[in-house]
């Protein structure tokens, strides 16, 4: 009996990602100024996240990443105004993603202000993450020369919060 060539298995299109859908989700992410969004349809899950970078001297670009089992969606680079340059040792960066608070409660005065002298280990602000308020302390002693965030502002991991010179 002659052998017949094995037929190719049918291509499983259920796991393929619609690149247009990923682009649409990335656009939604950009328009709403969210840092990530996740969409589920049946067995398909698409997560698109924008990774924030510290401001560059000339421009900042956001990168969009699609995960499991999606393909990356390209994002246009956006120009940002030039940021003042600071010595890296002077910049206090956020140790986590969350919401920054410059005062212990809405009715209280701020922990610190520009021009205030702080000592290493002194509480200078709070970052709320997952309904937990985390003390953020000065990484060195010195004078606060710039606050780079506003009260109740969302912050990303590694984002500069203030300058202590």
KOLDRENDO-155844 format. One record per residue (C-alpha): residue number from 1; x, y, z. Coordinates in pm, whole numbers, padded with zeros to 5 digits, always signed. Layout:
<resi:NUM | u:X | v:Y | w:Z>
...
This chain:
<resi:1 | u:+00000 | v:+00000 | w:+00000>
<resi:2 | u:+00156 | v:+00333 | w:-00103>
<resi:3 | u:+00225 | v:+00587 | w:+00166>
<resi:4 | u:+00048 | v:+00916 | w:+00136>
<resi:5 | u:+00229 | v:+01224 | w:+00249>
<resi:6 | u:+00128 | v:+01335 | w:+00594>
<resi:7 | u:-00087 | v:+01641 | w:+00582>
<resi:8 | u:+00027 | v:+01952 | w:+00763>
<resi:9 | u:-00144 | v:+02000 | w:+01094>
<resi:10 | u:-00404 | v:+02274 | w:+01089>
<resi:11 | u:-00266 | v:+02607 | w:+01200>
<resi:12 | u:-00400 | v:+02710 | w:+01540>
<resi:13 | u:-00511 | v:+03070 | w:+01492>
<resi:14 | u:-00670 | v:+03097 | w:+01836>
<resi:15 | u:-00333 | v:+03177 | w:+01995>
<resi:16 | u:-00229 | v:+03435 | w:+01737>
<resi:17 | u:-00233 | v:+03796 | w:+01849>
<resi:18 | u:-00396 | v:+04068 | w:+01644>
<resi:19 | u:-00123 | v:+04333 | w:+01612>
<resi:20 | u:-00391 | v:+04596 | w:+01552>
<resi:21 | u:-00548 | v:+04509 | w:+01887>
<resi:22 | u:-00213 | v:+04544 | w:+02063>
<resi:23 | u:-00158 | v:+04883 | w:+01895>
<resi:24 | u:-00506 | v:+04993 | w:+01996>
<resi:25 | u:-00441 | v:+04893 | w:+02359>
<resi:26 | u:-00104 | v:+05072 | w:+02352>
<resi:27 | u:-00275 | v:+05385 | w:+02218>
<resi:28 | u:-00534 | v:+05363 | w:+02495>
<resi:29 | u:-00249 | v:+05332 | w:+02745>
<resi:30 | u:-00085 | v:+05644 | w:+02608>
<resi:31 | u:-00406 | v:+05846 | w:+02591>
<resi:32 | u:-00505 | v:+05767 | w:+02949>
<resi:33 | u:-00153 | v:+05812 | w:+03090>
<resi:34 | u:-00172 | v:+05469 | w:+03258>
<resi:35 | u:+00144 | v:+05271 | w:+03316>
<resi:36 | u:-00008 | v:+04934 | w:+03221>
<resi:37 | u:-00330 | v:+04771 | w:+03105>
<resi:38 | u:-00433 | v:+04406 | w:+03076>
<resi:39 | u:-00713 | v:+04264 | w:+02860>
<resi:40 | u:-00850 | v:+03910 | w:+02872>
<resi:41 | u:-01069 | v:+03739 | w:+02612>
<resi:42 | u:-01129 | v:+03373 | w:+02683>
<resi:43 | u:-00789 | v:+03201 | w:+02692>
<resi:44 | u:-00612 | v:+03504 | w:+02546>
<resi:45 | u:-00450 | v:+03754 | w:+02784>
<resi:46 | u:-00269 | v:+04067 | w:+02661>
<resi:47 | u:-00074 | v:+04292 | w:+02896>
<resi:48 | u:+00069 | v:+04616 | w:+02763>
<resi:49 | u:+00293 | v:+04817 | w:+02995>
<resi:50 | u:+00481 | v:+05139 | w:+02958>
<resi:51 | u:+00821 | v:+05135 | w:+03125>
<resi:52 | u:+00905 | v:+05474 | w:+03266>
<resi:53 | u:+01258 | v:+05603 | w:+03240>
<resi:54 | u:+01421 | v:+05883 | w:+03434>
<resi:55 | u:+01407 | v:+06208 | w:+03237>
<resi:56 | u:+01688 | v:+06240 | w:+02985>
<resi:57 | u:+01855 | v:+06574 | w:+02918>
<resi:58 | u:+01697 | v:+06606 | w:+02572>
<resi:59 | u:+01409 | v:+06362 | w:+02527>
<resi:60 | u:+01231 | v:+06076 | w:+02697>
<resi:61 | u:+01089 | v:+05776 | w:+02515>
<resi:62 | u:+00826 | v:+05536 | w:+02643>
<resi:63 | u:+00850 | v:+05172 | w:+02548>
<resi:64 | u:+00550 | v:+04948 | w:+02510>
<resi:65 | u:+00580 | v:+04579 | w:+02585>
<resi:66 | u:+00313 | v:+04319 | w:+02523>
<resi:67 | u:+00339 | v:+03998 | w:+02718>
<resi:68 | u:+00212 | v:+03640 | w:+02720>
<resi:69 | u:+00171 | v:+03543 | w:+02436>
<resi:70 | u:+00172 | v:+03877 | w:+02255>
<resi:71 | u:+00418 | v:+04043 | w:+02022>
<resi:72 | u:+00570 | v:+04382 | w:+02102>
<resi:73 | u:+00384 | v:+04688 | w:+01984>
<resi:74 | u:+00601 | v:+04976 | w:+01865>
<resi:75 | u:+00542 | v:+05314 | w:+02022>
<resi:76 | u:+00633 | v:+05653 | w:+01887>
<resi:77 | u:+00904 | v:+05839 | w:+02074>
<resi:78 | u:+00783 | v:+06162 | w:+02228>
<resi:79 | u:+00999 | v:+06463 | w:+02288>
<resi:80 | u:+01003 | v:+06605 | w:+02640>
<resi:81 | u:+01140 | v:+06932 | w:+02767>
<resi:82 | u:+01497 | v:+06926 | w:+02888>
<resi:83 | u:+01526 | v:+06830 | w:+03253>
<resi:84 | u:+01774 | v:+06993 | w:+03486>
<resi:85 | u:+02078 | v:+06777 | w:+03543>
<resi:86 | u:+02165 | v:+06672 | w:+03897>
<resi:87 | u:+02451 | v:+06475 | w:+04042>
<resi:88 | u:+02324 | v:+06116 | w:+04072>
<resi:89 | u:+02444 | v:+06101 | w:+04432>
<resi:90 | u:+02216 | v:+06395 | w:+04516>
<resi:91 | u:+01893 | v:+06247 | w:+04375>
<resi:92 | u:+01658 | v:+06050 | w:+04602>
<resi:93 | u:+01473 | v:+05797 | w:+04387>
<resi:94 | u:+01151 | v:+05610 | w:+04455>
<resi:95 | u:+01218 | v:+05257 | w:+04582>
<resi:96 | u:+00876 | v:+05140 | w:+04457>
<resi:97 | u:+00575 | v:+05207 | w:+04239>
<resi:98 | u:+00297 | v:+05391 | w:+04420>
<resi:99 | u:+00159 | v:+05731 | w:+04510>
<resi:100 | u:+00385 | v:+05986 | w:+04675>
<resi:101 | u:+00265 | v:+06199 | w:+04965>
<resi:102 | u:+00463 | v:+06498 | w:+05088>
<resi:103 | u:+00271 | v:+06527 | w:+05416>
<resi:104 | u:+00157 | v:+06278 | w:+05680>
<resi:105 | u:-00211 | v:+06375 | w:+05635>
<resi:106 | u:-00403 | v:+06622 | w:+05417>
<resi:107 | u:-00430 | v:+06870 | w:+05705>
<resi:108 | u:-00063 | v:+06851 | w:+05807>
<resi:109 | u:+00230 | v:+07058 | w:+05691>
<resi:110 | u:+00476 | v:+06885 | w:+05453>
<resi:111 | u:+00754 | v:+06666 | w:+05594>
<resi:112 | u:+01010 | v:+06889 | w:+05420>
<resi:113 | u:+01025 | v:+07185 | w:+05183>
<resi:114 | u:+01283 | v:+07316 | w:+04939>
<resi:115 | u:+01561 | v:+07477 | w:+05139>
<resi:116 | u:+01511 | v:+07253 | w:+05443>
<resi:117 | u:+01812 | v:+07079 | w:+05597>
<resi:118 | u:+01766 | v:+06703 | w:+05638>
<resi:119 | u:+01977 | v:+06436 | w:+05802>
<resi:120 | u:+02043 | v:+06090 | w:+05664>
<resi:121 | u:+01760 | v:+05856 | w:+05769>
<resi:122 | u:+01508 | v:+06138 | w:+05829>
<resi:123 | u:+01157 | v:+06071 | w:+05693>
<resi:124 | u:+01105 | v:+06306 | w:+05396>
<resi:125 | u:+00788 | v:+06165 | w:+05236>
<resi:126 | u:+00559 | v:+05863 | w:+05201>
<resi:127 | u:+00492 | v:+05630 | w:+04911>
<resi:128 | u:+00162 | v:+05444 | w:+04933>
<resi:129 | u:+00163 | v:+05107 | w:+04761>
<resi:130 | u:-00114 | v:+04850 | w:+04792>
<resi:131 | u:-00280 | v:+05053 | w:+05071>
<resi:132 | u:+00039 | v:+05053 | w:+05277>
<resi:133 | u:+00219 | v:+05379 | w:+05355>
<resi:134 | u:+00596 | v:+05338 | w:+05331>
<resi:135 | u:+00833 | v:+05589 | w:+05491>
<resi:136 | u:+01090 | v:+05725 | w:+05247>
<resi:137 | u:+01397 | v:+05856 | w:+05424>
<resi:138 | u:+01678 | v:+06087 | w:+05318>
<resi:139 | u:+01965 | v:+05890 | w:+05167>
<resi:140 | u:+02214 | v:+06151 | w:+05288>
<resi:141 | u:+02237 | v:+06465 | w:+05497>
<resi:142 | u:+02212 | v:+06799 | w:+05321>
<resi:143 | u:+01976 | v:+07066 | w:+05194>
<resi:144 | u:+01670 | v:+06989 | w:+04982>
<resi:145 | u:+01735 | v:+07186 | w:+04664>
<resi:146 | u:+01447 | v:+07053 | w:+04452>
<resi:147 | u:+01123 | v:+06858 | w:+04489>
<resi:148 | u:+01067 | v:+06671 | w:+04164>
<resi:149 | u:+00717 | v:+06539 | w:+04246>
<resi:150 | u:+00387 | v:+06681 | w:+04366>
<resi:151 | u:+00170 | v:+06561 | w:+04653>
<resi:152 | u:-00053 | v:+06263 | w:+04560>
<resi:153 | u:+00135 | v:+06206 | w:+04234>
<resi:154 | u:+00180 | v:+05848 | w:+04103>
<resi:155 | u:+00547 | v:+05748 | w:+04086>
<resi:156 | u:+00739 | v:+05464 | w:+03923>
<resi:157 | u:+01026 | v:+05259 | w:+04060>
<resi:158 | u:+01351 | v:+05456 | w:+04029>
<resi:159 | u:+01176 | v:+05786 | w:+03953>
<resi:160 | u:+01363 | v:+06088 | w:+04097>
<resi:161 | u:+01171 | v:+06236 | w:+04391>
<resi:162 | u:+01396 | v:+06512 | w:+04521>
<resi:163 | u:+01748 | v:+06649 | w:+04520>
<resi:164 | u:+01946 | v:+06670 | w:+04843>
<resi:165 | u:+02277 | v:+06851 | w:+04800>
